Amino acid sequence: MTALAARELRARARRRVVTALGLRFWDPALDCQVTDALRVIAIPLPGGEPRIDAYRTPSGIYAFHGLPGLRTYEYPQDDAPPTSPPLTRTFLIQVLDGAGRFLPTLLRVAAPFSGVYPTGLATSSTASGPPGLYLFSAPTRNPSSGPAVIRAQLAAVTAGGTARPAAHAVLEVYLGGTLLQLGIADPQGSVAIFMPYPAFAPSSPGSVSPPTAATPRQSWTLGVRARFQPSVLNRPAGPLPELRSIVAQTAAPFLVPDGVGVDQPVAELTADLVFGQELVLRTGTDARLFLGSAATSP
């Protein structure tokens, strides 16, 4: 075999291996890619077996090889006629964080996916996709000196007046009507939102720097809304709901005392976020923040 023929064979061998699915994960609190301590598992549907673990590439992408039903795509033949579109299969992608920074995530994805998921997704020909798949902070995440932190212990009030943890409820934070960030409660109803601080108001004309110890602390009045609708949560592979069903929950009111012992539904709470201090949301003197149902919406 000539050296030229050997090079051609090696090039053909490289072309025959194609990655059917690769995912980039993103931390919205620090606005950076998450490249470590994640376990990412593909669960084929239907059936759920075999489960395939992703491997991490040098660029921090979590990629899969050997996905069931996609061997023809992963090992294309040079002389095979092209198929358009390629055969696809649906997988549940489960994301677990060994460092305790992020909540477990379950997402339904169709593979093969051209490019890096979800950066290739866009709403128009000119729009770019998101930088990565957003991961939501867990209550166990270690606070750092960078982002703002908002915490709450969410409890759902039943028709009988009892309260239970509002598992997988969504908490949204607004400033001036603009959504800043959202968080998801864990199975115990605990939610922690880590996010960048809003823009600082200048302390003097022409100044845009954060306040110092000699100046008053910067603060922002935030609006807080909730979504909680357990009936729409989809659990295709165990107790963890699929992410899309979590964020699809409808608005739920907060229940706040009116001063005479009667809880009133309120669509939005306001609270002051102070620079350098965690904001803990609660109902009156109770450590919990109570949610009602759609029937109690104002």
PyMOL commands that set and color helices and strands:
alter all, ss='L'
color gray80, all
select helices_A, chain A and resi 3-15+71-74+230-232+243-247+294-296
alter helices_A, ss='H'
color red, helices_A
select strands_A, chain A and resi 21-23+25-27+32-34+38-44+52-53+55-56+62-64+89-97+105-111+133-134+148-157+163-165+170-175+178-184+190-195+219-227+251-252+254-257+263-266+269-274+279-281+289-291
alter strands_A, ss='S'
color yellow, strands_A
deselect
rebuild
show_as cartoon
